[in-house]
Amino acid sequence: MVVVAGTVGILLVAAVLGLVRLYTAPDDASVAAVSDLLYFCAVGIVVMGALAVGSSIVFDVASIAALIGILATIALSRILTRGRR
């Protein structure tokens, strides 16, 4: 339980630092990267909460959420680069 609480604490610190960076980001690419960080911090906190209570269904939902997050990041990077590789 101590490990879960420590992990949630670290993820919360990362999310707060990400929020600070979100307001000071100079361009759209930085905003996209920080929003991706915040999304995955939220997924990690949900997974740690599921681990604390012993719920197994949340891990499946978190896997799907992580896949959607990765696909959204790829799509946004393609939009920002206007399709160039």
N, C-alpha and C positions, 0 to 999 in steps of 0.2 A: 504494500500500500504506500510505503514511503517513496518507492521508485516512481509509482504512478503520479503521486503528488509533485515530486520533483520534476518529472517530465512535463506535466501540465504547467508548472511554474515557468519552466524554460520556454515553452511554447507561448505562454502569455507575454513574457518579456519580448520574445521575437515579434509577436503581433503588435505590441505597443511601439516598438522601434520601427516596425513597418508602417504603422499609422503616421508616425512622425515623418518618416521618409516620403510617405504618400503626399503630404502637404508641401514638401520642399522639393519634389521631383521636377527636374528641369524640362523633361520632354515626355512624349507619349510612351516611348519604350520603357522608360524607368517606371512610369505609372503601371504599365502592364506587368512588369516583373514584380513589383511590390504587391500588386493585387493578387498575383499568383501565389506569392509567399503567404499572404493573409488567408487565402483560400485553403492552402494546405496546412496552415497552422490550425484553422478551424476543424479540418478533417482529423488532424492528429489529436486535438482535444476531445473530439467526439469518440475517437477510438480508445483513448485513455479512459474516458468515462465508461465505455462499454466494458473495458477490461476490469475496471474497479467493481462493477456490478455483476460481471459474469455473463453478459449477454453475447450470444454468438451470432445472431442475425445482423447485428450492427457491422460486423466485419465485412459481410457481403455487401451491404449498402455502402460502406466506406470504400470498398474496392471499386464499385461502380462510380462513386463520386470522384475518386482519384482518376479514373479513366476519362471521365467527362472533363475534369479539370485539365488534364494533359491535352486532350483534343481541343479544348477552348484556347489554351495557350498557343498551340500550333496554328489554329485558325487566326488568332489575333496577330501573331507574328507575320503570317502571310498577308494580312490586311495592311499592317503597318509598312511592310516592305513592298506593297503593291504587286505581289506575286513574283518578285525577283528572287532568285535563289542565291 
